[in-house]
Amino acid sequence: MSLGPLMIDLKGTSVAEEELAWLKSPVVCGVVLFGRNFESLQQLERLVAAIHAAREPPLLVAVDQEGGRVQRFGEPFTRLPTMRSLGHLYDEDMAQALTAARAFGWLMAAELRAVDVDLSFAPVVDLDLGLADVIGDRALHSSATAVSQLASEFATGAHQAGMVVTAKHFPTHAGVVSDTHTESASDPREFNDLWDDLQPYRHLISSRLDAVMVAHISFPAVDPLPASFSSWWLKEQLRNELGFGGAIVSDDIAMAAANVVGDCAERALKAIAAGCDMILLCNSPGEIPLVIDALGDYLSPPSQLHLIRLRGQRRQEWEALRSSATWREARRTIKNLSATPQLRLEG
């Protein structure tokens, strides 16, 4: 059986019978987990094992574990600071910030891999232009150079822990005020004005970038369609111009900003036609069977190859990880990082 393009979510802390039937569909590639799916470490391990065991090849298990306000799993997972804290440190001590970024990526990935989660959709590489509150302190920095360097070190750390990285939100969320979860979003800038926004992608692709998540944001100066449904953005720019060879992931097609191209079934088909390998469908369980039906017997060998490469690699068991010197050092670095920006802001 293949890995299809559709990644879905679950209602609770175990796999319901109806959900198991969805997971067995050949057009499904995996599950993205949320806070509602996490109760304890042991429960999470059972849930991930059940998802992986649902069929062959094993499905992917993903999560948004960026740090700060976007962190789905609580204790005993390390409470990660905001990505912005790395940017604050970068302005004071670049070398120390780059070391911390690598530790951040490693710690996030190592803890998730210890419970066999395959990937976290991170890092955010949107520049902080002071416009997008929905991004806010999820952004590393306002400088394209700083974001590129910090994201690269984050990626190195994650790779060392056996996890791929996903840069988001392509081409950029930086220039819009709107929250794509609740309303449509448009960036009026010309393509030439987006050079800095695209620099982190150029930088990461030149070394190793495994996946890119695409935003439901339109750039009418170049294409009226949101980037997630635009072959100009995905095929001409991301694939051909930037030379990206990894997985292209759509942001959640149930978001309000995606409704400009029809219902969820139409959105799924149009995202695939534009060049997406994976489509997220979250918080809309009633839409899941409709999208599965719409995808029919869809099969894309190139996309399957891109998706298979997202599977987690080596990992340590949880207790072995927490007893390791590497984990203790990384955790110490991140705890110091958590404290530093807070002290600076209060001063």
C-alpha positions as a Markdown table, in Angstrom:
| # | Residue | x | y | z |
|---|---|---|---|---|
| 1 | Met | 0.0 | 0.0 | 0.0 |
| 2 | Ser | 1.2 | 3.5 | -0.7 |
| 3 | Leu | 1.5 | 6.7 | 1.3 |
| 4 | Gly | -1.2 | 9.0 | -0.1 |
| 5 | Pro | -1.2 | 12.8 | 0.2 |
| 6 | Leu | -3.7 | 13.3 | 3.0 |
| 7 | Met | -2.6 | 13.8 | 6.7 |
| 8 | Ile | -5.5 | 13.9 | 9.1 |
| 9 | Asp | -6.0 | 14.5 | 12.9 |
| 10 | Leu | -7.7 | 12.5 | 15.6 |
| 11 | Lys | -10.4 | 13.5 | 18.2 |
| 12 | Gly | -8.9 | 12.1 | 21.3 |
| 13 | Thr | -6.1 | 10.2 | 23.1 |
| 14 | Ser | -6.6 | 6.9 | 21.2 |
| 15 | Val | -7.6 | 5.9 | 17.7 |
| 16 | Ala | -11.4 | 5.5 | 17.3 |
| 17 | Glu | -12.9 | 2.8 | 15.1 |
| 18 | Glu | -14.0 | 5.2 | 12.5 |
| 19 | Glu | -10.6 | 6.9 | 12.5 |
| 20 | Leu | -8.8 | 3.5 | 12.1 |
| 21 | Ala | -10.9 | 3.0 | 8.9 |
| 22 | Trp | -9.7 | 6.3 | 7.6 |
| 23 | Leu | -6.1 | 5.5 | 8.4 |
| 24 | Lys | -6.3 | 2.3 | 6.3 |
| 25 | Ser | -7.2 | 4.3 | 3.2 |
| 26 | Pro | -4.4 | 4.4 | 0.6 |
| 27 | Val | -4.8 | 8.1 | 0.1 |
| 28 | Val | -3.9 | 8.8 | 3.8 |
| 29 | Cys | -0.2 | 9.3 | 4.7 |
| 30 | Gly | -0.4 | 10.0 | 8.4 |
| 31 | Val | -1.7 | 11.9 | 11.5 |
| 32 | Val | -0.8 | 15.3 | 12.9 |
| 33 | Leu | -1.3 | 15.4 | 16.7 |
| 34 | Phe | -2.6 | 18.2 | 18.8 |
| 35 | Gly | -2.7 | 18.9 | 22.6 |
| 36 | Arg | -6.0 | 17.1 | 22.9 |
| 37 | Asn | -4.2 | 13.9 | 21.8 |
| 38 | Phe | -1.7 | 14.1 | 24.7 |
| 39 | Glu | -2.4 | 12.9 | 28.2 |
| 40 | Ser | 0.8 | 11.3 | 29.4 |
| 41 | Leu | 4.0 | 9.9 | 28.0 |
| 42 | Gln | 2.8 | 6.3 | 28.2 |
| 43 | Gln | -0.5 | 7.1 | 26.5 |
| 44 | Leu | 1.3 | 9.0 | 23.8 |
| 45 | Glu | 3.6 | 6.1 | 23.1 |
| 46 | Arg | 0.6 | 3.8 | 22.8 |
| 47 | Leu | -1.1 | 6.2 | 20.5 |
| 48 | Val | 1.9 | 6.6 | 18.2 |
| 49 | Ala | 2.4 | 2.9 | 18.1 |
| 50 | Ala | -1.2 | 2.3 | 17.2 |
| 51 | Ile | -1.0 | 4.8 | 14.3 |
| 52 | His | 2.2 | 3.2 | 13.0 |
| 53 | Ala | 0.7 | -0.2 | 13.3 |
| 54 | Ala | -2.5 | 0.7 | 11.4 |
| 55 | Arg | -1.1 | -0.4 | 8.1 |
| 56 | Glu | 2.0 | -1.0 | 5.9 |
| 57 | Pro | 4.0 | 1.0 | 5.1 |
| 58 | Pro | 3.7 | 2.7 | 8.6 |
| 59 | Leu | 1.9 | 6.0 | 8.5 |
| 60 | Leu | 3.7 | 9.2 | 9.4 |
| 61 | Val | 3.1 | 10.9 | 12.8 |
| 62 | Ala | 3.7 | 14.6 | 13.0 |
| 63 | Val | 3.1 | 17.5 | 15.4 |
| 64 | Asp | 3.7 | 21.2 | 15.8 |
| 65 | Gln | 6.3 | 21.4 | 18.6 |
| 66 | Glu | 7.9 | 24.8 | 17.7 |
| 67 | Gly | 8.2 | 26.0 | 21.2 |
| 68 | Gly | 6.6 | 29.0 | 22.9 |
| 69 | Arg | 2.8 | 29.1 | 22.4 |
| 70 | Val | 2.9 | 26.4 | 19.7 |
| 71 | Gln | 3.9 | 23.3 | 21.7 |
| 72 | Arg | 1.4 | 20.5 | 21.8 |
| 73 | Phe | 3.0 | 18.2 | 24.3 |
| 74 | Gly | 3.6 | 19.3 | 27.9 |
| 75 | Glu | 5.4 | 17.6 | 30.8 |
| 76 | Pro | 7.6 | 15.5 | 30.8 |
| 77 | Phe | 8.6 | 17.1 | 27.4 |
| 78 | Thr | 10.9 | 20.1 | 27.9 |
| 79 | Arg | 9.1 | 23.4 | 27.8 |
| 80 | Leu | 10.7 | 25.0 | 24.8 |
| 81 | Pro | 11.0 | 28.8 | 24.7 |
| 82 | Thr | 9.9 | 31.0 | 21.8 |
| 83 | Met | 11.9 | 31.0 | 18.6 |
| 84 | Arg | 12.2 | 34.7 | 19.1 |
| 85 | Ser | 14.5 | 34.0 | 22.1 |
| 86 | Leu | 17.1 | 32.7 | 19.7 |
| 87 | Gly | 16.9 | 36.0 | 17.8 |
| 88 | His | 17.3 | 38.1 | 21.0 |
| 89 | Leu | 20.4 | 36.1 | 21.8 |
| 90 | Tyr | 21.7 | 36.4 | 18.3 |
| 91 | Asp | 21.7 | 40.2 | 18.7 |
| 92 | Glu | 23.9 | 39.9 | 21.8 |
| 93 | Asp | 26.1 | 37.0 | 21.0 |
| 94 | Met | 25.8 | 35.4 | 17.5 |
| 95 | Ala | 28.1 | 32.4 | 18.2 |
| 96 | Gln | 26.2 | 31.6 | 21.4 |
| 97 | Ala | 22.9 | 31.9 | 19.6 |
| 98 | Leu | 23.9 | 29.5 | 16.9 |
| 99 | Thr | 25.0 | 27.0 | 19.4 |
| 100 | Ala | 21.7 | 27.4 | 21.2 |
| 101 | Ala | 19.7 | 27.0 | 18.0 |
| 102 | Arg | 21.4 | 23.7 | 17.3 |
| 103 | Ala | 20.6 | 22.5 | 20.9 |
| 104 | Phe | 17.0 | 23.7 | 20.4 |
| 105 | Gly | 16.6 | 21.6 | 17.2 |
| 106 | Trp | 18.3 | 18.6 | 18.8 |
| 107 | Leu | 16.3 | 18.7 | 22.0 |
| 108 | Met | 13.0 | 19.1 | 20.3 |
| 109 | Ala | 13.7 | 16.3 | 17.9 |
| 110 | Ala | 15.3 | 13.9 | 20.3 |
| 111 | Glu | 12.4 | 14.0 | 22.7 |
| 112 | Leu | 9.9 | 13.5 | 20.0 |
| 113 | Arg | 11.8 | 10.7 | 18.4 |
| 114 | Ala | 12.0 | 9.0 | 21.8 |
| 115 | Val | 8.3 | 8.4 | 21.6 |
| 116 | Asp | 8.6 | 7.6 | 17.9 |
| 117 | Val | 7.0 | 10.8 | 16.5 |
| 118 | Asp | 8.4 | 11.2 | 13.0 |
| 119 | Leu | 8.5 | 14.9 | 12.5 |
| 120 | Ser | 7.7 | 18.3 | 13.9 |
| 121 | Phe | 6.5 | 21.0 | 11.5 |
| 122 | Ala | 9.4 | 23.4 | 12.4 |
| 123 | Pro | 11.1 | 25.8 | 12.1 |
| 124 | Val | 9.2 | 29.0 | 11.2 |
| 125 | Val | 11.4 | 31.0 | 8.8 |
| 126 | Asp | 9.0 | 33.9 | 8.3 |
| 127 | Leu | 10.8 | 37.2 | 8.9 |
| 128 | Asp | 9.5 | 39.4 | 11.7 |
| 129 | Leu | 8.3 | 42.5 | 9.9 |
| 130 | Gly | 6.0 | 43.5 | 12.8 |
| 131 | Leu | 2.8 | 42.8 | 10.9 |
| 132 | Ala | 1.8 | 39.2 | 11.4 |
| 133 | Asp | 0.6 | 38.8 | 15.0 |
| 134 | Val | -0.3 | 35.2 | 14.3 |
| 135 | Ile | 3.4 | 34.7 | 13.8 |
| 136 | Gly | 4.8 | 37.2 | 16.3 |
| 137 | Asp | 7.4 | 35.6 | 18.6 |
| 138 | Arg | 7.3 | 32.4 | 16.5 |
| 139 | Ala | 9.6 | 34.3 | 14.1 |
| 140 | Leu | 13.3 | 34.0 | 14.8 |
| 141 | His | 14.3 | 37.5 | 13.7 |
| 142 | Ser | 13.7 | 40.4 | 11.3 |
| 143 | Ser | 17.0 | 39.9 | 9.4 |
| 144 | Ala | 17.0 | 37.3 | 6.6 |
| 145 | Thr | 20.6 | 36.5 | 7.4 |
| 146 | Ala | 19.9 | 35.9 | 11.0 |
| 147 | Val | 16.9 | 33.7 | 10.2 |
| 148 | Ser | 18.9 | 31.7 | 7.7 |
| 149 | Gln | 21.8 | 31.1 | 10.1 |
| 150 | Leu | 19.6 | 30.2 | 13.1 |
| 151 | Ala | 17.3 | 28.0 | 11.1 |
| 152 | Ser | 20.3 | 26.2 | 9.6 |
| 153 | Glu | 21.7 | 25.4 | 13.0 |
| 154 | Phe | 18.3 | 24.3 | 14.2 |
| 155 | Ala | 18.1 | 21.9 | 11.2 |
| 156 | Thr | 21.5 | 20.5 | 11.9 |
| 157 | Gly | 20.5 | 19.7 | 15.5 |
| 158 | Ala | 17.2 | 18.1 | 14.4 |
| 159 | His | 19.0 | 16.0 | 11.8 |
| 160 | Gln | 21.5 | 14.8 | 14.4 |
| 161 | Ala | 18.6 | 13.6 | 16.5 |
| 162 | Gly | 17.1 | 11.6 | 13.6 |
| 163 | Met | 14.3 | 14.0 | 12.5 |
| 164 | Val | 13.7 | 15.9 | 9.3 |
| 165 | Val | 12.8 | 19.6 | 9.3 |
| 166 | Thr | 10.0 | 21.6 | 7.7 |
| 167 | Ala | 10.5 | 25.3 | 6.9 |
| 168 | Lys | 7.3 | 27.3 | 6.9 |
| 169 | His | 5.3 | 29.3 | 5.8 |
| 170 | Phe | 6.4 | 29.5 | 2.1 |
| 171 | Pro | 6.8 | 31.9 | 0.5 |
| 172 | Thr | 6.2 | 34.1 | 3.5 |
| 173 | His | 3.6 | 35.0 | 6.1 |
| 174 | Ala | 5.6 | 38.1 | 7.2 |
| 175 | Gly | 3.8 | 40.7 | 5.1 |
| 176 | Val | 0.2 | 40.1 | 6.1 |
| 177 | Val | -1.8 | 41.1 | 9.1 |
| 178 | Ser | -4.6 | 38.6 | 8.6 |
| 179 | Asp | -4.7 | 35.2 | 10.4 |
| 180 | Thr | -5.2 | 32.6 | 7.7 |
| 181 | His | -7.0 | 30.3 | 10.2 |
| 182 | Thr | -9.9 | 32.8 | 10.3 |
| 183 | Glu | -9.8 | 34.9 | 7.1 |
| 184 | Ser | -8.3 | 35.3 | 3.7 |
| 185 | Ala | -4.8 | 36.8 | 3.4 |
| 186 | Ser | -3.1 | 38.8 | 0.7 |
| 187 | Asp | 0.4 | 40.3 | 0.4 |
| 188 | Pro | 0.5 | 43.2 | -2.0 |
| 189 | Arg | 4.3 | 43.2 | -2.6 |
| 190 | Glu | 5.9 | 42.6 | -5.9 |
| 191 | Phe | 8.0 | 39.5 | -6.4 |
| 192 | Asn | 11.2 | 41.4 | -6.3 |
| 193 | Asp | 10.3 | 42.8 | -2.9 |
| 194 | Leu | 10.2 | 39.2 | -1.5 |
| 195 | Trp | 13.9 | 38.5 | -2.1 |
| 196 | Asp | 14.8 | 38.7 | 1.6 |
| 197 | Asp | 11.7 | 36.6 | 2.6 |
| 198 | Leu | 12.9 | 33.8 | 0.3 |
| 199 | Gln | 16.5 | 33.9 | 1.5 |
| 200 | Pro | 16.1 | 31.4 | 4.4 |
| 201 | Tyr | 14.7 | 28.9 | 1.8 |
| 202 | Arg | 17.6 | 29.4 | -0.6 |
| 203 | His | 20.0 | 29.0 | 2.3 |
| 204 | Leu | 18.4 | 25.8 | 3.7 |
| 205 | Ile | 17.9 | 24.2 | 0.3 |
| 206 | Ser | 21.6 | 24.7 | -0.5 |
| 207 | Ser | 22.4 | 22.4 | 2.4 |
| 208 | Arg | 19.5 | 20.2 | 3.4 |
| 209 | Leu | 15.8 | 21.0 | 3.6 |
| 210 | Asp | 13.4 | 18.0 | 3.9 |
| 211 | Ala | 10.0 | 19.7 | 3.6 |
| 212 | Val | 8.3 | 23.0 | 3.1 |
| 213 | Met | 4.9 | 24.0 | 4.4 |
| 214 | Val | 3.0 | 26.4 | 2.1 |
| 215 | Ala | 0.8 | 29.2 | 3.3 |
| 216 | His | -2.7 | 30.0 | 2.1 |
| 217 | Ile | -1.6 | 33.5 | 1.2 |
| 218 | Ser | -2.1 | 35.2 | -2.2 |
| 219 | Phe | 0.4 | 37.5 | -3.8 |
| 220 | Pro | -1.8 | 39.1 | -6.5 |
| 221 | Ala | 1.1 | 40.9 | -8.1 |
| 222 | Val | 2.4 | 37.5 | -9.3 |
| 223 | Asp | -0.6 | 35.1 | -9.0 |
| 224 | Pro | -4.2 | 35.6 | -7.8 |
| 225 | Leu | -4.3 | 32.2 | -6.2 |
| 226 | Pro | -3.0 | 31.5 | -2.7 |
| 227 | Ala | 0.5 | 30.0 | -2.8 |
| 228 | Ser | -0.8 | 26.6 | -1.7 |
| 229 | Phe | -2.9 | 26.3 | -4.8 |
| 230 | Ser | -0.4 | 28.0 | -7.2 |
| 231 | Ser | 1.7 | 26.0 | -9.6 |
| 232 | Trp | 3.6 | 29.2 | -10.3 |
| 233 | Trp | 4.8 | 29.3 | -6.7 |
| 234 | Leu | 5.2 | 25.5 | -6.2 |
| 235 | Lys | 6.5 | 24.3 | -9.5 |
| 236 | Glu | 8.1 | 27.3 | -11.2 |
| 237 | Gln | 9.6 | 29.0 | -8.1 |
| 238 | Leu | 10.0 | 26.4 | -5.4 |
| 239 | Arg | 10.9 | 23.4 | -7.5 |
| 240 | Asn | 12.5 | 24.9 | -10.6 |
| 241 | Glu | 14.0 | 28.2 | -9.5 |
| 242 | Leu | 15.0 | 27.3 | -5.9 |
| 243 | Gly | 15.8 | 23.7 | -6.7 |
| 244 | Phe | 13.8 | 22.2 | -3.8 |
| 245 | Gly | 13.6 | 18.4 | -4.0 |
| 246 | Gly | 11.8 | 17.6 | -0.8 |
| 247 | Ala | 8.2 | 17.3 | 0.3 |
| 248 | Ile | 5.8 | 20.2 | -0.3 |
| 249 | Val | 3.1 | 20.3 | 2.4 |
| 250 | Ser | 0.0 | 22.4 | 2.3 |
| 251 | Asp | -1.1 | 24.2 | 5.4 |
| 252 | Asp | -4.4 | 23.0 | 6.8 |
| 253 | Ile | -7.0 | 23.1 | 3.9 |
| 254 | Ala | -9.8 | 23.6 | 6.4 |
| 255 | Met | -8.5 | 27.1 | 7.2 |
| 256 | Ala | -10.7 | 30.0 | 6.2 |
| 257 | Ala | -8.1 | 31.4 | 3.9 |
| 258 | Ala | -8.3 | 28.3 | 1.7 |
| 259 | Asn | -12.0 | 28.6 | 1.0 |
| 260 | Val | -11.4 | 30.8 | -2.1 |
| 261 | Val | -11.0 | 27.7 | -4.2 |
| 262 | Gly | -14.0 | 25.7 | -3.1 |
| 263 | Asp | -14.9 | 23.1 | -0.5 |
| 264 | Cys | -12.3 | 20.9 | 1.2 |
| 265 | Ala | -12.5 | 18.2 | -1.5 |
| 266 | Glu | -11.8 | 20.8 | -4.2 |
| 267 | Arg | -9.0 | 22.3 | -2.2 |
| 268 | Ala | -7.3 | 18.9 | -1.8 |
| 269 | Leu | -7.4 | 18.3 | -5.6 |
| 270 | Lys | -6.3 | 21.8 | -6.5 |
| 271 | Ala | -3.4 | 21.7 | -4.0 |
| 272 | Ile | -2.2 | 18.4 | -5.5 |
| 273 | Ala | -2.5 | 19.7 | -9.0 |
| 274 | Ala | -0.5 | 22.8 | -8.0 |
| 275 | Gly | 2.4 | 20.6 | -6.7 |
| 276 | Cys | 1.7 | 19.7 | -3.1 |
| 277 | Asp | 2.8 | 16.2 | -1.9 |
| 278 | Met | 1.0 | 16.3 | 1.4 |
| 279 | Ile | -2.3 | 18.0 | 2.4 |
| 280 | Leu | -3.2 | 18.7 | 6.0 |
| 281 | Leu | -6.9 | 18.5 | 7.0 |
| 282 | Cys | -7.5 | 19.3 | 10.6 |
| 283 | Asn | -10.3 | 20.0 | 13.0 |
| 284 | Ser | -12.9 | 19.1 | 10.4 |
| 285 | Pro | -13.7 | 15.3 | 10.9 |
| 286 | Gly | -16.8 | 15.6 | 8.8 |
| 287 | Glu | -14.7 | 16.5 | 5.8 |
| 288 | Ile | -12.3 | 13.6 | 6.1 |
| 289 | Pro | -14.4 | 10.9 | 4.3 |
| 290 | Leu | -15.4 | 13.4 | 1.7 |
| 291 | Val | -11.8 | 14.3 | 0.9 |
| 292 | Ile | -10.9 | 10.6 | 0.9 |
| 293 | Asp | -13.6 | 9.9 | -1.6 |
| 294 | Ala | -12.6 | 12.8 | -3.8 |
| 295 | Leu | -9.0 | 11.6 | -3.9 |
| 296 | Gly | -10.2 | 8.2 | -5.1 |
| 297 | Asp | -7.3 | 6.0 | -6.2 |
| 298 | Tyr | -4.8 | 8.9 | -6.5 |
| 299 | Leu | -1.2 | 7.8 | -6.7 |
| 300 | Ser | 2.0 | 9.8 | -7.2 |
| 301 | Pro | 5.3 | 7.8 | -7.1 |
| 302 | Pro | 7.4 | 11.0 | -6.9 |
| 303 | Ser | 5.3 | 12.2 | -3.9 |
| 304 | Gln | 5.5 | 8.8 | -2.2 |
| 305 | Leu | 9.3 | 9.1 | -2.4 |
| 306 | His | 9.2 | 12.6 | -0.9 |
| 307 | Leu | 6.9 | 11.4 | 1.9 |
| 308 | Ile | 8.8 | 8.2 | 2.8 |
| 309 | Arg | 11.9 | 10.4 | 3.4 |
| 310 | Leu | 10.1 | 12.2 | 6.2 |
| 311 | Arg | 10.1 | 9.1 | 8.4 |
| 312 | Gly | 12.0 | 9.4 | 11.6 |
| 313 | Gln | 15.4 | 7.8 | 11.8 |
| 314 | Arg | 17.5 | 6.7 | 14.7 |
| 315 | Arg | 16.1 | 7.3 | 18.2 |
| 316 | Gln | 16.8 | 6.7 | 21.9 |
| 317 | Glu | 14.3 | 5.3 | 24.3 |
| 318 | Trp | 12.9 | 8.0 | 26.7 |
| 319 | Glu | 14.8 | 7.0 | 29.9 |
| 320 | Ala | 18.1 | 6.4 | 28.0 |
| 321 | Leu | 17.7 | 9.8 | 26.4 |
| 322 | Arg | 17.1 | 11.7 | 29.7 |
| 323 | Ser | 20.1 | 10.0 | 31.3 |
| 324 | Ser | 22.4 | 11.0 | 28.6 |
| 325 | Ala | 25.0 | 13.8 | 29.0 |
| 326 | Thr | 23.9 | 15.3 | 25.6 |
| 327 | Trp | 20.3 | 15.7 | 26.7 |
| 328 | Arg | 21.3 | 17.3 | 30.0 |
| 329 | Glu | 23.6 | 19.8 | 28.3 |
| 330 | Ala | 21.0 | 20.6 | 25.6 |
| 331 | Arg | 18.3 | 21.1 | 28.3 |
| 332 | Arg | 20.6 | 23.3 | 30.3 |
| 333 | Thr | 21.3 | 25.5 | 27.2 |
| 334 | Ile | 17.5 | 25.8 | 26.6 |
| 335 | Lys | 16.7 | 26.6 | 30.2 |
| 336 | Asn | 19.3 | 29.4 | 30.0 |
| 337 | Leu | 17.8 | 30.6 | 26.7 |
| 338 | Ser | 14.3 | 30.7 | 28.3 |
| 339 | Ala | 15.5 | 32.9 | 31.1 |
| 340 | Thr | 17.7 | 35.3 | 29.2 |
| 341 | Pro | 15.0 | 37.2 | 27.0 |
| 342 | Gln | 12.7 | 37.4 | 30.0 |
| 343 | Leu | 15.4 | 39.1 | 32.1 |
| 344 | Arg | 16.2 | 41.4 | 29.2 |
| 345 | Leu | 12.6 | 42.5 | 28.7 |
| 346 | Glu | 12.1 | 43.2 | 32.4 |
| 347 | Gly | 15.3 | 45.3 | 32.5 |
